[in-house]
Amino acid sequence: MTYHDNFEKRYNSSNAIVGILFMVVVLFILFWLAKSVFTILAWLAPALFVAALIIDYRSVLNYGKWLVNQLKNNTLNGILFQY
C-alpha cells in the first residue's frame, strides 16, 4: 500500500461536500450579520447626523462646501462622493 492509496482512502469526496456546505453556511451567517449591522446604522443615521451637528456644525457645513466645489470642479467625483 502506497501513500497515494492511503490518501484516497482517508479523504473522499464527502469531506469536500461537507466543507463546501460549511463554507456556504459561514458566508450566509457573515452576510446576515453585515446586513444587520448596516440596517441598524441606517436607522441610527439621522440621530448620528444630529449629534454631529451638535458636536461641531462647522464640519458638516465644510463638508457641504467641499461637496459643492467637487461638483463644480470635477463633476464625476462630486457625484460619486455624494453617495
N, C-alpha and C positions, 0 to 999 in steps of 0.2 A: 504494500500500500504506500503510495507516494504522498507527498504533501498536497498535491493538487487534488487527489481523490478525497483526502480527508477534508479539505477546504469545501468541496462541493457537498459533502455530507452534512457539514455543520451549518452552512449558510445556504438556505434555499430561497426561493422567490417569495415565500410568505413573509419572511423578515423584511423584504423590500416593500411589500404592500403595507405591512403594519407601520413601517417607517414613514411612508408617504401619507398614510391616513393620519398619523400622529402630527406630521408637519402641517397638514391641512387644518386640523383642529387647532393647533397652536396659532397659525396665521389667522384663523377665524376669530379666536379669542383676542388676539392683538388688535385686529381691525375693530372689533366691538368695543374694546377699551379706548382706542383712539377716537372712535366716533362718539363715545360717551363724554370724553374729555372736551371735545370740540363743541358738543351740544351744550354742555354746562358753561363753557366760555362764551358761547353765543348768547346765552341767557344773561350772563353777567356783564356783557359788553356795555350796555347803557350805564350801568352803575359804575363800572370802571372808568368810563368816559367822564362822568360827572365827578368822580373822585380825582381824575387828572386835572379837570378844570379847577377844582377847589384847591388842589395842592399847588399848581402853577399854571395859570391860564395862559401865560405868555408862550409856553412851549406849544400849546395847541394852536395859538394864533400864528406862531412862527412856522409850524408845520403847514398850515394852510397857505401862508405866503410862499413857502418853498414849493408847494404843490402847484400853485398858480404859475410861478416862474417856470417850473418844469413844463407845464402845458404850453406856455408861450415860447420857450426856447427850444425844447425838444418834445414835440407833441407825443411821439410814441412812448418815450419814457414816462411822461406825465400821465398818460392813460394807464400804463402798466403799474405805476406806483399808486395810482388811485385805488386800485382794487387790491 
